[in-house]
């Protein structure tokens, strides 16, 4: 009984230590999620405005540009995968990796060669474990992204996109990341970054619509050349911010669940320890009574 009681007490102490850690991580994520949400909200309008500007310029100009021109044949496609650097965030990274695998399978079924850029240690470890090569890898700071890293990724995307496929370039770029919906919902999303899908101008404008007027100096192509890196950087930075907010929300939810489970374990083991202690006391009383009866002389 004494040995069993010690085991229960050790398990209670272990669960209490675990709860302290998970509770601290839950509070840290809760303190960061508000700032992450604010950064997502602040970056969204700019990213949409840049996308709309590029789409509008391409729509209201008759210029074939690499940004918006669909290639006749797509030989290579690039998939950019955004995961986290750290674990303990539930299925946050695994959901993105699963979506990227499904996307890669679809692209290969269409006869396209797939290349990867990976962001986050979880994605890097996933590819390393499976002995698969990623063209480029970025790790560190996924929970607090900076525009400098987004610009570095954007420059690498522009460089590989403008190359010919035979020289190691790609014909299209897809981004896979977790989109922040709410504190309880983070949805893996796939976005084709390039070539840009022009959606404005598909329908005839109404009589009351005022069409935008553009003057290009010196040329439309130069405007699109200048907008290309800005567009990519803004979309990549927005995806990084969405992923960071989703990571904090997923980690807070996972750590709260872990803390609740630790509480349940503590309650269960405390009850078992009390039962074991009561049984030990009962046994000791029985032994004392039995010993006293044995010492009492018979009459």
C-alpha positions, 0 to 999 in steps of 0.5 A: 500500500505504501509503495502504491501511495508513493506512485500516486503522489509522484504522478500527482506531482508530475501532472501538477508540473505539467499543468504549470507549463501548459498553463504558462504557454496558454497565457503566453499565446493568449497575450500574443494573439491580440497583437497578431490579430491586429497585425493581420487586420492591418495588413489585409487591406493593403494586400487586397489593394495591391492585388486589385491595383495589379489586376486593374492595371492588367485588365485595362491595358493590352500588355502581355506580362509575365505577371498575368500571362498564363503559360502555354504549358506548365512544366514546373510548379512551386509550392510554398509551405508555411508551418511553425517553428515550435510544436504543442499547437495541435494539428496546426502544422500537420494540416498544412503539410497534409494540404501541401501533399494533396496539392503536390499529388494533384499537380503531378497528376497534371504532368507538372514537376513540383518544387518546394519552398518551406517556412518553419522548422516543422516543415523542414523536419518533415522534408528532412525526415523523408529525405526530400529536398526543398529549394529554400528553407526559412526557419525562426520567427514564425510566431512573430514574422517580420517584413524583412523575412517576407521580402527575402522570400518574395525576392526568392520567388521573383527570382525563380519565377522569372527564370525559364523552367529548363534553367530551374525556374517555375511556371506557377507558384502556390502558397499553402498556409493556415488562414485565421478565421476565429479563435476556434477555427484556422483553415488550411488554404491554398492560393495560387500566387502567380500567375495572377488570376485577373478577375476584374473586367470579366463582366460588363460594367453597369452604366452607373459604374465609373471606370478607373482612368490610368496614365502610364509613364513610361510604359505599362510593362514598367508599371507591372514590373514595379508592382510584381515584387510589391504584390508578392511581398504583400501577399507573402507577409499577409500569409505569414501574419495569418499563419502566426495568428493561427499558430497562437490560437491553435497553441492556446487551444491545445494548451488549454486542453492539456491543462484541463486534462492535467486537472482531470489527472490530478483529481483522479490520482488524488482520489486514488491516493486517498483510497490507498491511504484510507486502505493503509490506515484501515490495515494498520488499525486492523493489525493493531487491533489484532496484535492487541487481541493476541496479547490479551490473556484468555479467560 
